[in-house]
Amino acid sequence: QVQLQESGPGLVKPSQTLSLTCTVSGGSITTSYYAWSWIRQPPGKGLEYMGVIVYDGSTYYSPSLKSRTSISRDTSKSTVYLQMNDLKPEDTAVYYCNAKRDGRVFKSNYWGQGTQVTVSS
């Protein structure tokens, strides 16, 4: 069964950069066929959309995070990355990656289990 998994540092100091990785296991998918999103959930709050990299490699971001967020992918490794600069305590959240394919014939929607990121000195 196809599975996604987020990985990266669980603790980041304020002003530093966060780098997370989303990898695919348990199966094989064509990375470029999917829209890959990053979503986070701060404690006690709802899900917050961060951004997406779509089929042709174009990226789109939440306006509130655009200036310090970057999403990229490596199709040969079936891997997607999230980078966020200048982290603040309010960036503390569980971070999720999602892969969605919504074509005429094939439809899939995969989620990772999430990874906790705490921003603290």
N, C-alpha and C positions, 0 to 999 in steps of 0.2 A: 504494500500500500504506500502511495506517495505521502511523504511527510515533509513539513517545513520545520526548521529549527533556527531560532534566533540565538546569537551568541555575541559576547562582548563583555566589557568590564561592568561589574555590578556597582562599582563605586567610582564616581568621578568628582574631582574638585571643581569648585566654581571657577569660571573663566576658561576652563580647559575644554578640549574637543572630545566629543563622543563619536566612536566608530563602532557600528554594529554590522553584523553579517547575517544574512539569511541564506541557508543552504537547503538543498533538496536531497532527500534520501528515500530509499524504499521503492524507487521506480525511476523512470526516465521521462522527462518532459522537454518540449522545445521551448526554451526560455522566451524567445521572441514572439511566441504565440500568445503570451500572457501579459496582462497588466499587473505590475507588481507595486503594491502599496505598503506604506508604513503608517501604522495607527498606534496611538498611545492612550493610556488611561491613567491620569493622575489619581492619587488616593482620594476616595470619596467623590469622584467626578465621573462623568460619562466618557465615552470613547471620543477621541479627537483625531480627525484626519490630518495627516502631516503632508503627504505628497504621494506621487505615483510616477513610475516610468512605464510608458506604454509601448505598443508593439514595434514602432519604428525607432525607439530610443528617446523620444521626446519626453520631457519631464514637466510636471506641474506641481505646484506647492500651495499649501495654505498661505494666504496673504500674511498672516501673523508670524509665520516661520520662514518665509521665503528667503529673507536676507541672510540667514545663517544655516540653512539646511540644503543638503545635496544628496541626491539619490543616483546611484549608478549600478551597472550590471556587468557581469562577465558571462556571456552566453556559453562559452566553452566549458565553464565550470558550473553552470546552473546556479549561479550565486548572485545575490543582490546585496547592495551595501547602502547603509545610511550613515551620513556624517553630519553632525551638528556642532557648530562652533559656539564659543562663549556660553557655556552652560551655566544655568542659574538654579538655585534651589527649587524653584517652581517647575523645572523640567523633570523633577523626580516623578517617575511613572513606570508602569509596565508597558513595554514596547512590543508591538506585534508586527509581523509581516504577513502579507496576504497575496496570493496569486490567483487571478481570475481570468478565465477564458470563456467568452460568451459569443461563440460563432453559430453559424446556421446548423451545423451538425454536432459539434463537440462543445460541451459546456462543463466547466469545472470551477471549483471554488475551494482553495486550500488555505488553511490558517496554521500558523505556528502556535505553540503553547504560550508564548510570551516570555520576555526576560525582564527582570526587575532592574531598573537603573536608579540609583540614589545619588543625588548631587549634594555633597556635603564636604566641609573642610574637616 
